[in-house]
Amino acid sequence: MLRPGVLRLRGLRSLALRGSPGRPSSTGLREGQEIPASPPEWKDKAETVIIGGGCVGVSLAYHLAKAGMKDVVLLEKSELTAGSTWHAAGLTTYFHPGINLKKIHYDSIKLYEKLEEETGQVVGFHQPGSIRLATTPVRVDEFKYQMTRTNWHATEQYIIEPEKIQEMFPLLNMNKILAGLYNPGDGHIDPYSLTMALAAGARKYGALLKYPAPVTSLKPRPDGTWDVETPQGSVRASRIVNAAGFWAREVGKMIGLEHPLIPVQHQYVVTSTIPEVKALKRELPVLRDLEGSYYLRQERDGLLFGPYESQEKMKLQASWVTDGVPPGFGKELFESDLDRITDHLEAAMEMVPVLKKADIINVVNGPITYSPDILPMVGPHQGVRNYWVAIGFGYGIIHAGGVGKYLSDWILHGEPPFDLIELDPNRYGKWTTAQYTEAKARESYGLNNIVGYPKEERFAGRPTQRVSGLYKTLESKCSMGFHAGWEQPHWFYKPGQDTQYRPSFRRTNWFEPVGSEYKQVMQRVGVIDLSPFGKFNIKGQDSTRLLDHLFANVIPEVGFTNISHMLTPKGRVYAELTVSHQSPGEFLLITGSGSELHDLRWIEEAAARGGYNVEIQNITDELGVLGVAGPYARQVLQKLTSEDLSNDVFKFLQTKPLKLSGIPVTAIRISYTGELGWELYHRREDSAALYELIMNAGQEEGIDNFGTYALNALRLEKAFRAWGSEPADFIGKQALKQIKAEGLKRRLVCLTLVTEDVDPEGNESIWYKGKVVGNTTSGSYSYSIQKSLAFAYVPVELSEVGQQVEVELLGKNYPATIIQEPLVLTEPTRTRLQKGGRKKT
């Protein structure tokens, strides 16, 4: 308990909150309020059945119905807002460290601003703005880092000085405050009123919301539709959407899925009237003390305070994962536990001294649902036709409006309105065990407010079962990164070098070692573990027809490979894959580690929709991959095989089965380094032996390891991408023709810039004559020209070679020049030019 005299406690149970009319309040507590059951009408058929009546599910019903879908049915097991919605603190913010989720936040707030007028329902939306506090220099750097990632968005965001912070929040102790990150328009909303307004809108546009109507069974049908059974009857649904909050696991289990979710106990406290708060002439902005790890906002004439405890002190409701959610749990709370949040309370009282003499009148300790990485799972699920999810919302109030619109657009138009792969439910797989989920959720909650560095790694729950055959060989030699459950070397260290994980906004301890790896590949030969690639085998009578339909490229001849793109119906790039024609009608498809199930779902759905007679196998976990690249790559590998690896016999983009000292491999002459190289696909259990053979064979050539950081620097310099012609009526073909006819408004260009100790990594703002005109997409340091290198989208009129622009990095604009790409020619191009007797620098 707190020390006597620090904070007067006036009861720990939930008491009804009463305050002055018109004072800010948006807690979802509605004690004793009964919501009548929905009308007795029923539908036997529906285009979409949504399971769950929290703010996310109701938002989706609202958006689908408003967009014109005729038969939308929402089924709620007890009453609307039961679960996590009703007790939420209701915070809303434009801010998100991720680029794409800013759009979700933006759409949510813009909806909430007009919802009351549209539906006639009061929503209790307050927009006093919010301030994130920086009390350390590194936090100021983080704010500068976030500013360059926001300037090219519609969201308003500013770094403000201490004087401005005190003016806006006069109750602060300013002793430690260095700066603030201010978002006008942020605030808080009443979750209960928000949900009721969305429900009113959904009904207005024709959706049926049924409660209590618990789903008891989900039965898939051969045609891809579903029979959804409840005590009131059955509904035949074209698709179902699981939006069941902390019951989502139970819904998933009905169809054999184990969704990686776990409830977390989150507490906040509400004070009675504080005279200094009551005397204010305007509402205080929402405060986020990041070092103290808590949020604080005005609640009527008092304050509401919510902390995120450390990993050691926070509490998971793990029994709900093993034993299920207790029957009937809906609008209940857990027993409060102020001891868990004492440190945060004391930090808050130091920052806002008026808290010391405040009385607590309410302690709320309720369940919120966490996925392993704290981000929700949104979209269609791989392996189950027409089963969608909108689950795992740790911040459901701010996500509800935007996610409802996002999913509605996706369902109605057949493709997502923008890329949001970080929320793809298929980012998890069989490797995501209950133990992993628990460890990561604990870490994610406990590290909620830590500094968000680029290239961040988090280590709880690692390694998973998904390690390559080289993991034990390499783990003591390198810094591993986490990729879709796999451990993959980011960079290697030598004796005497700093081996620690040292994240930074500037160049850090991996900068020099990565430079050495770059030179290793450019001058000698290097080996990289590429096992995390997603790998699919596709064969059958219609395999070539299916790939012709899927890809905007010619299908390679037998024994050859190309890089192809799957497009959406609107002509957007959905995915990039390497397609290898292994034998007549049999293909090996390779994609990035983070896209494995994302891409597999798209392929499987296209096959099912078109009735193609094909067999699709995910062989990601069965195959290991080693990349061998550099000018001596052929010389090293030739020692291990009798097959002729010469340029005339084993051409660029050719694929062949080989044996390297008796180990069977599928060798593809391709390398994302852009240098001479092969990717060697083999049985995962052969990885260690194959690696040792290659390393021993390359001793004379000075062979060594390289990691993904060096790979990134190498491929950026080469701008290595390939496009083919249009032999078939592939998905998105007509849209591409229309885009071509209308003309492009912006172009992707290559930039170089000279900085001090910071490099672009992507999503930074591009400036021209004092205005933001574009954004970088990726970046790195170029070890060949010893300058920073970036790709960026700029207006067509600013895309000529030699054009000068500026790139914003950590609060400073650096002059940048558009150059002719690629910066360094690929090895096949250099070889071809040399054969032609031409020279090019």
N, C-alpha and C positions, 0 to 999 in steps of 0.2 A: 504494500500500500504506500501511498505518498506520505511524505513526512508531515506531521501535524503543522498546520499553519501555512503550508505551501498552497493548498487548494482545499476549500471547504466543500466536502462532498455531501450532497443532499439527496442521497438515495441512488442506487445503482440500477433499479428496474426502469423499464420504459414508462415514462409519464407522458401524458398528453401535452403537446406544446401549444401554448396560447400566447399571443402577443398582440401588439397594436395593429389595427387594420392598416393595410398598405405597407407595412414594414416587410423587408425581404425575407422570404421563407420558401424553401423548395425541398424540404425533406419529404420523403414519400410516406411518412407515417400517417396512417388513418385508422387509429385504434377504435375498434368497436363498429366501424362502418361496414355494413353488409352490402354486397353487390348482388342484385337479384339475378336469378338464372336467366339465360337467354331465351328468346321466344321458342315455341315448340316446333317451328318449321324445320324441315330436314331436306337434304339433297342426296339423291342416290348416286349422282355422278358429279365430278368436279374436274376442272382442268388442273387445279393445284389445291392440294390439301396441306395446310400448315399446321404443324403439331407444336403447340405452345403459345400461350397468351400473354407473354411478357412484352416489353416495349419493342423488341426486335421482331418477334413474330407478327405483332399487330401492325408494325410499320410496313412489313412486307405485304400483308393483306391490303393495307391502305394503298400502297403504290401499285400493286397489280390491278386492283379494282379501278383505281383512278385512270390507269393507262388503258383500260378497256377490256381486260380479261373478264369474261362473263360469269364463270363459275369458280369463284374463290371461296374455299371453306377453311375456317380456322377452328381447330379443336383444342380446347383447354381443359385440363383434367379437373380443375377446381374453380378458380375465378381469375379474371384478368388481373395482372400484376403480381399474382402469387409467385413465390420463388425469390429471386434477387431484386426484381424491379421495385417492389413496394417500399423497401427499406433503404434504397440507394441514396447517396448524398446528392446526386443530381448534378454533378459538375459538367460544364460544357466548355470546350476550349478549341480554338482553331489550331493550336500547337500540336504537332507530332514530329518526332525526330525523323520518321520515315517520310519519303517524298510522296508516295501514293496515298497513304492514309490521311495526309493533309486534305485531300480532296473529299474523303469520306466525312471528316470533321466539318469541312466547309459546307457540304450539302446538308448535313444534319442541322447546323445552326441556321442556314438560310430557310430550311423548312420550318423550324421551330418559330422563327420570327413571324411567319405568316399564317401559322396553323390556327391560331385563335380566331383570326378574321375569317378564315375559310370554313371552319367548323362550328363557330359560335361557342366553343368550349374554352373556358379559361385554362391556361397552361402554366401560369406562375413562372414566366420566364424573366429572369433578371440578367442584365448585361452590363455589369459595372467594370468589365475588363479583368485581366489577371496579370500578376507580376510574379515571375520566377526570380528568386534572389540568388545573386552570386556573392559569396563571402570568401572565395579563394581565387587566385589568379587563373588557375586552370579552368575554373568554372566560367570566367570571363572569356577565355579562349573558346569554350564550348558554345557560348552565346554567339560569338563571332562566326563560328563554324556553322551554326544553325541559321544565322542571318543570310549567308550566301546561298543556302539551300531553300530560302523562303522568298528572296527578292523577286524571283521569276514566277512566283505563284500569286494568286489573287488575294491571298491572306495578308492582312495588315499585321506587321510585327516590327518592333523597334527595340533597340538597346537604349535604356534610359539611365541617367546619372542619379547618384544618391539623393540630390536635392529634389529631383522630380518624384522619386519614390516616396520621400517623406511628405511631400505635398499631397500625394494621392492616398497615402496610408499614414496619417499623422500619429498613430499609436505605436509605431515601430521604434525599437532601440536601434539606432543607426550605427553603432560602434563598429560592427564587422562588415557592413554592407559596402560592396565595391561597385555593383551595377545591378540592373534589373533587365529582364527580358519581358517586354510588355506587349500583350495582345488585346487591343481594343475589341469589344464585342464578345469576349469570353464572359462566363458567368455561371449560372446554375438555373435549373428548371425543376419543377415539381414532377417527379417520375410518374406518380399516380395520375395527375391531371394530364400529363403528356400522353400517357397510354390511352386514357379515356377519350382524348381529342382525336387521336389516331383511329381509335375504334369507331368513333362517331363518323369520321371521314370514310372509313372502310365501308360502313353500313350505307352511308349516303351514296356511295358509288356502286353498291350492289353486292358486296361481300357478305357471306354468312358467318357470324362468329358464334360458335356453340360452346356452352359451358354450363354445368360440368359435363364433360364428355371425354373421359379418359380413353386413350387408345389402348386396346387390349391385344391387338394382333395386326401385323403387317404381312400381307401375302403377295409376293410378286407373281405376275402373270406372264405367260410366254410372249405376249405382244408388247411387253415393257410397261404395262399399266399396273396399278396396285389395287388390292382390296384392303381398305382400312376399316378395321372393325372396332366398334365401341359398344357400350351397353345400349345405346339408343338405336343402333343399326349400323349398316355397312355403307361405305362410300367407295365407288370405283373412281380412282384418281389417275390422271395422266402422269402426274408426278407428285411426289411428296417432299416436303421440306421439314427437316428436323430443326425446330427452333425451341427446344424444350428446356433450355437452361441447364440447371444441375440435374435434371432428369434425362438429359440427352444420352447419357450412357445406357440407361435402361431402354430407350427407344432404339438405339443402335444394336443392342443385344438381341432385339426381336428379329433382326435379319442377319445375325452372326458377325456384327462389327463391334470392335472394342475401341471406342473413341478415346483418345488419350486426354482425358479431362479429370480434374480433381477439384473439389470445393475447398476454398480457403476461407477462414474466419477473418472478416475485416471489421474493425471497430472504429466508431467515431463517437465523439461526445458533444453534447449541446449544453451551452451554459444558459443561465437565467439572464435577465437584463443586466447590462453593464452600463453604468451612468455615462461613461466616456463614449461608448458606442451610441447610446440613445441621443447624445447631444450632437452627433454628427449631422451635417446638413445634406450629405449625399452618401450613398452606399459605398462601403469599402470594396476595393477590388479583391478578387480571390487571390490569396497569397500562397505561394509554394516555396517553402524553405527547403531547398534541395539537400543541404548538408544535414539538416535536422530530420529530413525524410518525413515531412507531413504537409498537408494542405490545411488552410484555415480560411474561412469565409464568414461573412455576416449572416446570422440567422435571426431575423426580426431585430430585437434590440440587444441580442447577445452574439455569441460567436459559436461556430461549429468547427471542430478540430478533428482531423482524421490522419493517423500516422500509418506508415508502412514499417512494421517491425523488422528486425534483422532475421536472417535465416534461422538463427538459433532460437529466437523467441516466438516467431510467428507460429500459427497453428493451422495445420491442415485437417480436414475432416476425412481422413483416409479410410475410416470404416465405411463411408458411403461408397467407396470404390469396391471394396471387398464384399460388403453385405447389402449394398443398395441403399437408396434414400429411404428413410423411415416412412411407412405408409401414412398418408395424411399430412405430412409436413408441407406447409405452404406459406403461411403467414406467421411463422414462429421465429424466434431468435435464440441464439445461444446465450448461455450465462456470460455476463460481462467479466472481463479479467483485466483490471486496470494495471496490475503489476506488469503485464506484458508491455505496456506503453508508457511506463513511468519516465524513461529516459527522453522520450519524444515530448512528453508533456513539459518536462523541465526545460527542454530546448525551446519550446514554444513560449513558455513564460519568460524566458530570458529575452526572446526576440520581441514579444508583445507583452510588456509588463502588466497591463491591466488584467491579464488572465489570472495573475496571482491572487486577486481578491474576488474572483468569479466563483459562483456556485454552479455545480453540475446538476442539471435537472433531467438529463437523459443520457443513457449509454446504449448505443446500438451495436450489437455484435451479430452480424448476419453472414450467410454464405454467399460468396461470389465464386464463379467458376473460372479456373485457370487452365489453359493449355500449357504444354511445357515451355513455350517461348513467350507466353503472356498474350500473344496475338490470337484473335478468334479464327475459327475455321469456317470459311464461307465459299460455297459453290457446289457443283456436282461432285459426287464421290466416285472414284475409280472402282470398277469391278461390280457395281450395282447400277443397273440402268434406271434412270429417272429418279434417283434418290439424291436429294440436295441437303446441305446442312447450313445452318447459321447458328453456330454454337461456340462455346468457349469464350464468352465476352466478359473480360475482367472490367471493361469500361462500357457497359452496354448502353448507357444513356447517350453518350456522345456518339456512339457508333450506330445507334438504331436507325436514325433517319437516313443517313447516307448509305448504310448497308441495305436497307429496304429498297432504296432507289436503284442501287447497283445490281442487286439480285433481280429485281423486277425487269430492268433493262436487259439483263443477260437472258432471262427466261423468255422474254417476248421477242428478242431479236436474234437469239442463237449465238451470241458472243458477248463477252463482257465489254462495257463501255470504255474501259481503260485497263491497263495491266495492274493486277493486284496479286501477283503470284505469291507474295509473302503471306497471304491469307488462304492460299490454296489448301483445302483439307488433305490433299494428296501429298503434302510435304512430309507427312508422317507415313510410316509403314509398319511392317511386322516387327521391326527392330525397336519400335517405340513401346517398351514394356511398361507395366504399372510401376515398377521400381524406378525406371527412367523418368516417367511422368512425375512421380512424387518428388524426386530429387531436383528436377528442373523447375517445377512449379515453386518449390521452396526457394530456390535460387532466384527465380524471376521476381518473386514478391519481395524478397529481402534486398535485392539490388535495384528496386524500382526507381530510385532517384540517384543512382550513381552516375558519374560523368559518362556520357555516351561518346566513346572514341570511334574513329574509323578503324576498320579491321579488328573490331572487338571480338574477343574470344571469351566464352564462359565454360567452366570446366566441370560442373556438377554432372553426375550421371555418365561420365565418359571413362573409358571407351564403352561403346555399346557392343553387341555381338557382331556388328558390321565392321570388322577390321580386315584390311587386306592381308595377304600372305606375307607382306613385308613389314607389318607393324612392329613385331618384336625386333626385327633386324634394324629398323630405322629410328625407333622411338627415342633412343638415347643420343641421337646425332642431330636432331632437328626440332624445330618448333612446329607442332602439328596444328592443323586447322580442322574444324568440324564441318563436314559437308554431307548433309542428308544421312546422318548416322555414321558416316565413315570418318576415319582419321586419315588425313592426307598432309604430307609435308608442305609447309609454307616456305620455310627457308632452313638452311643447314648452317651449323656453326662448327668452327674449328677449335682446337685446343687453345685456351687463353682468351677466347672471345666471350662476351657477355651472353649467357644463354637464357636469361630470364625473359618472361613475357612483360614487355614494357610498352604499353599502349601510349600513343601520343598524337597530338594534332600536327606535329612536325616530324621531320625525319628522326628515326629512332635507331635502336641497336641493330635492326636488321638491314639498314640501308647499305652499309659496306659489304656485308656477306652476300647480299643479293647482287650487288655489282660484280662480285667475284664469280657468282654462278652465271651471270649474263656473259661474262668473258669466256667462261668455261664452254658454253654452248657455241658461242660465235667463233672461238679459236680452236677448240679441241672437240670434245664429245661429252655429253651429259646424259644421265638417266633420270627419269621422273616416274613416279608411281601415279598412274591415271586410273586406278581401279574404280574410283567412285563414279565414273561415267555410267549413265543409264544405257542398258543394252537390250535390244529386242530382236528376236528372230521371227521373221514373217515368211511364210511359205504357203503354197496351195494353188489351186487352179486359177484363182482370181488375184493373186498377189500383185502381179504387175499392173493390172487394171486399178487396184486399190491405190497403189502408190502413185500412179499417174493422176488419179483423182485428188490425192492428198497434197502432192508437192508441186510447187511452181518451178519445175525444172525437168529436164529430160531424165528418164530413168537410165542409169548407167548400164553399159553392156556387161555381160558376164566377165568377172575378173577385174572390174573397175569400180571406182568409188567417186562420189561427188558430194558436195555440200548443198543441201536443199532446204527450202523453207516451206513450212505449212502456213497457209494464210487463212485468215478469217473471211467470212463472206463479204466484209467491207474492205478487204484488201490489206488488212493489217497483218504484220508478221506475228504469228502465234508461237512458232518455235523454229529453231534451226537444228537440223540433224545431219549427220554424216550417213549416207546411204551406200552400202557396199553390196554388189550383186555377186553373191558367193558361188552359186550354181544356178542353172536355169530355173527361174521362179522362186529362188530362195535368197532372202536378203538379211543382212545384218544392219540394224539401225542403231546409231549411237547418238546420245544426247547428253547435255550437262547433268551433273549430279542432282542439282536442285529441281530439275525438270522431269525426272524419271516418270513418276506416276501422272503428273500433269500432262505430259505428252502421250503416254500410253492410253489414258482415258480418251483423248481426242481421237486417236487412231482406232481404238475399239468401238467408239460410238459411230465413227464414219463407216466402219465395216458392218456394224449391225444395221445402221440406217439404210445402207445401200444393198444389203443382202449379199455381200461378197463372200465367196467360199474360200476362206483363208484360215490359217492357224497362226495365232499370235502368241508368242511366248516371251515372258519377261525373264531374261537370263542374266540380269544385273549381278546377282549374288553368286552366280556360278563361275563367272569369268573374271580373272585379273587382267590388268592392262599395264604394260611397261612402255614408256616412250623412250626412244633412243634418238638423240638429235645432235647435230654438229658436223663439221667437215670430215671428221674421221668415223662417222657412224657406220658407213658402208664397210670401211676397213675392219672395224671391230666385229660386226655381225658376220662378215664373210668368213671369218675364222671358224665360225660355229656351224656352217652349213655348206653342203656341196652345190646348192642352188646358186645360179648366177645372179648376183645382186647388182650387176652393172647397170648404168643408166639406160642403155639401149634395150636391156632385157627386162629389167624391173623398173618400169617407168613411174613417174609421178602420178599419184592417184590410182595406182594399180593395187590389186589385192591378190594374195596367193597363200595357200596353205604351205607351211614349211615345217621342217624339224630342225631345231637348234640344239645340237648335241643330244639328239634323241627326244627332246621335249617338243611336242606338237604345238604350233602356234598358227594363228591367222595373222599374217603380216600385211599391213596397209601402209603404203608409202605416202605418208602424210605426217605433218607435224605442225601444231599450232605455234611453234616457234618461228615458222617460216624458213627454217634451215633444213638441210638434208636430214631426213629422219624417217623412222618407221614407228608405227604403233603396233605392239605385239599383244594380241589377244590370246589368252591361254587359260587352262583350268586354274582356278583360284589356288588349289593346293600345290600347284607347280611354281607359284610366284617366287618363293624364296630361292629355290634351286635355279630357276632361270636368271634371277638377279645375280646370284653368285657367279654363274657361268659368264654372263656379260661383263661383270666387273673384273673378273680374272682375265678375260680375253682382252680387255682394254687397258691393261696396266701400261703397256708400252706407249699407248696413245695418250696417257694421262687422264683417263676417264674419271669422272666424279659425279656426284649427285647434284640435282637442282630441283627447286620447288616451284610452287604455283606463283609466288611473287615474281620470280625471274621470268617465268612463262608469260605472265601478264605484260611485263615490260617488253619482251621480245615480240609478242604478237601485235601489240599496239604500234610498234615501229613499222611493222609490215602491212598494217591495215588489211590483213588477210581475210578476204571474203570472196565468194564466188556466186554468180548468178547464171542461170541457163536460159534457154529459149522456152517457148510455150507450146509443147506438142499436144497437150490434151486440154479438156475443159476442166481445169483444176479449180478447186475452191478459191474464190476471190478473184478469178480472172477478169470478170466483167467490171468489178470494182476498180481493179488496177487500170483497166483501159480508161475508165472515167477519170481517175486521178491524173492519168497522163494527159488526157484531153484538156482538163481544166487547168493544168499547170501546178507546179509546186510553189508553196509560199515560203518554205525554208529548206535549207540544205544542211547535210552533215559535212563538216569540214574538219581538217586537221590543223591544230594550232601548236606553235611553240612559244614558250615564255621563259624568262629568266627570273627565278625567285631567290630568296635567301636560303630557307631551310624547310620549306613547305611545298608540297606538290599537289596538283589536282587529283581527284579520285573519281569525279563524276558528280553531277547535280549542282555544280557551282554556277553562279550567275555570270553572264557575259554582258559587259557594258559597252556602250558606244555613245559618245557625246553626252554623258551624264544620265543616260537611260539604260535600263535593262532591256536587252534585245534578244536574249537567248540563254541557253544553258549547256554546260558540258554534259557528256554522257558517260565518259570514262576518262581516266588519266593516269599518268605515272611519270616517273623520272626516266628520261632517255639516257642510258649510259653510253650510247654511241656519240651523241652530240653534246652531252653534259648540260642539257636543258630540260625543263619540264615539257611534257607532251600531253595533249588532250584532244579528244574529239568533241565537237560541239555542234548543236543546231543553231543556225543563225538565219536571218532573213536572206532570201535569194540575192537581194541587191547588195548584201555585205559578204557574199560568199566567194569573191574572186581571190585568187592567189595574190599575196602581198597586202591584202587588206589588214589594217591595224584595228584591233579591238582591245578590250581589257578583260581580264579574268579576276574575279574577286576571291581572295583566299585569306581567311582569318582577319577580316576587316580591312584589308588593303587591296587596292586594284593594281594588278600587274600588267604592263603592256604585253600584248600577244600579237603574233603575226600568223595569218593563214598561209600554209605552205602547200606545195604540191605533194600529194600522197602517192605511194607510201614513202615514208622517211628513209627506209632501208628496203631495197628490193629483196623479194624472196629468193631463196636458192634456186628453184626451178627457173625463174625469170633470168637470174644472173647467168645460169648455165646456157639458156637458150640464146641470150644476147652474145655470149662469148662464142658460141658455135657460129653465129651469124657474122662474126667479125666486127661487131659493134661494141663500143665502150660507153658506159654510163656511170657517172658518179652517184 
